[in-house]
């Protein structure tokens, strides 16, 4: 399949060192993303974009999320810049619920852990929905890809 991400890199230059839990979230999101994703770039100014699979570099520059997209051969095909503003509340809520979840796993019964995990998934879905809205007309991603990318946005925001 050509409409996919085959490699993802995260530019974490200048960011704080993540906690072991955050680093684990990152590893899982990258693994899951590369296993199964849908990523396509629409034609721009009437010009077709080279087909993927794509390499994606995620970074935060000047308080903006940057998705730098190139082909597997290294040909740059575009950059998408998104304001972090619309993500702020979802990222904040996601970190708070993740903290609660990590604490719960250590000391609470499964029924309470499940309730926290359901809330975590809800916030995750909200972040994915925001990402899909912000990417509208710039890149097409399915909900699972958006969820995994939202996790990586949170990891970048950690710093």
C-alpha positions in Angstrom: 0.0 0.0 0.0 1.4 3.4 -1.0 -0.8 5.6 1.2 1.1 4.9 4.4 4.0 6.0 6.6 6.9 3.6 6.4 9.2 5.4 8.8 8.7 8.0 11.5 11.3 10.1 13.3 10.8 12.5 16.1 12.9 15.6 16.5 13.1 15.9 20.2 15.9 18.4 20.2 15.7 20.7 23.2 12.9 18.7 24.9 13.1 17.4 28.4 14.1 13.8 28.9 10.8 11.8 29.0 9.8 9.6 32.0 10.1 5.8 31.4 6.3 5.7 31.1 6.2 8.5 28.4 9.1 6.8 26.6 7.1 3.5 26.6 4.0 5.3 25.2 6.2 6.6 22.4 7.7 3.2 21.6 4.3 1.6 21.5 2.8 4.4 19.4 5.6 4.2 16.8 5.4 0.5 16.6 1.6 0.4 16.2 1.8 3.3 13.7 4.3 1.5 11.5 2.4 -1.8 11.7 -0.9 -0.2 10.4 -1.6 3.3 9.2 -3.2 5.3 6.5 -1.6 8.5 5.4 -2.1 10.3 2.1 -1.3 13.8 0.8 -3.9 15.5 -1.6 -2.8 17.2 -4.8 -1.7 20.8 -4.2 -2.2 23.6 -6.7 -3.3 21.0 -9.3 0.0 19.1 -9.0 0.0 15.5 -7.9 2.1 14.6 -4.9 4.6 11.7 -5.3 3.1 8.5 -3.9 4.3 7.0 -0.7 5.1 5.2 1.4 6.3 8.2 3.3 8.9 9.1 5.9 7.5 11.5 8.5 9.5 13.7 10.8 7.5 15.2 13.7 8.8 18.2 15.5 7.7 21.3 17.4 9.2 24.5 16.0 8.1 28.0 17.1 5.2 26.5 19.1 3.9 24.8 16.0 3.6 21.1 15.2 5.6 20.3 12.0 5.1 17.2 9.9 7.9 17.0 7.4 7.0 14.5 4.7 9.3 12.8 2.2 9.3 9.7 0.0 11.3 6.6 0.9 13.9 7.8 -1.6 14.3 11.0 0.4 12.4 13.4 -1.9 10.8 16.1 0.2 7.1 16.3 -0.7 5.8 18.8 1.8 5.6 20.2 5.3 2.5 20.6 7.3 2.5 23.2 10.1 -0.3 23.2 12.7 -0.8 25.5 15.6 -0.5 23.7 19.0 -3.3 25.9 20.4 -6.2 23.6 19.5 -4.3 20.6 21.0 -3.3 22.2 24.4 -6.3 21.1 26.4 -6.4 17.6 25.0 -2.7 17.2 25.6 -3.0 18.5 29.2 -6.0 16.2 29.9 -4.2 13.2 28.3 -1.1 13.7 30.6 -3.3 14.0 33.7 -5.3 10.9 32.9 -2.1 9.0 32.0 -0.6 9.9 35.4 -3.8 8.7 37.1 -3.6 5.5 35.0 0.1 4.8 35.8 -0.6 5.3 39.5 -3.7 3.2 39.4 -1.9 0.3 37.8 0.4 0.1 40.8 -2.3 0.2 43.5 -5.9 -0.1 42.4 -8.2 -3.1 41.6 -8.8 -3.9 37.9 -12.4 -2.4 37.9 -11.0 1.1 38.8 -8.1 0.8 36.4 -10.6 -0.1 33.6 -12.7 3.1 34.3 -9.6 5.3 34.2 -8.5 3.6 31.0 -11.9 4.2 29.4 -11.5 7.9 30.2 -8.0 7.9 28.8 -9.3 6.4 25.5 -12.0 9.1 25.4 -9.4 11.9 25.6 -7.2 10.1 23.1 -10.2 9.9 20.7 -10.8 13.6 21.2 -7.1 14.4 20.4 -7.3 12.3 17.3 -10.5 14.0 16.2 -8.8 17.4 16.6 -5.8 16.2 14.6 -8.0 15.0 11.8 -9.8 18.3 11.7 -6.6 20.3 11.7 -5.1 18.1 8.9 -8.2 18.5 6.7 -7.1 19.5 3.2 -3.4 18.9 4.1 -3.2 15.2 4.8 -5.7 12.4 5.1 -5.4 10.0 8.1 -7.8 7.4 9.4 -8.8 7.5 13.1 -6.3 4.8 14.2 -3.4 6.7 12.6 -4.7 10.0 14.1 -4.8 8.3 17.6 -1.2 7.1 17.3 0.0 10.5 15.9 -1.8 12.2 18.8 0.2 10.1 21.2 3.4 11.2 19.5 2.2 14.9 19.6 1.8 14.4 23.4 5.3 13.0 23.7 6.7 16.0 21.8 4.7 18.3 24.0 6.2 16.7 27.1 9.2 18.9 26.8 
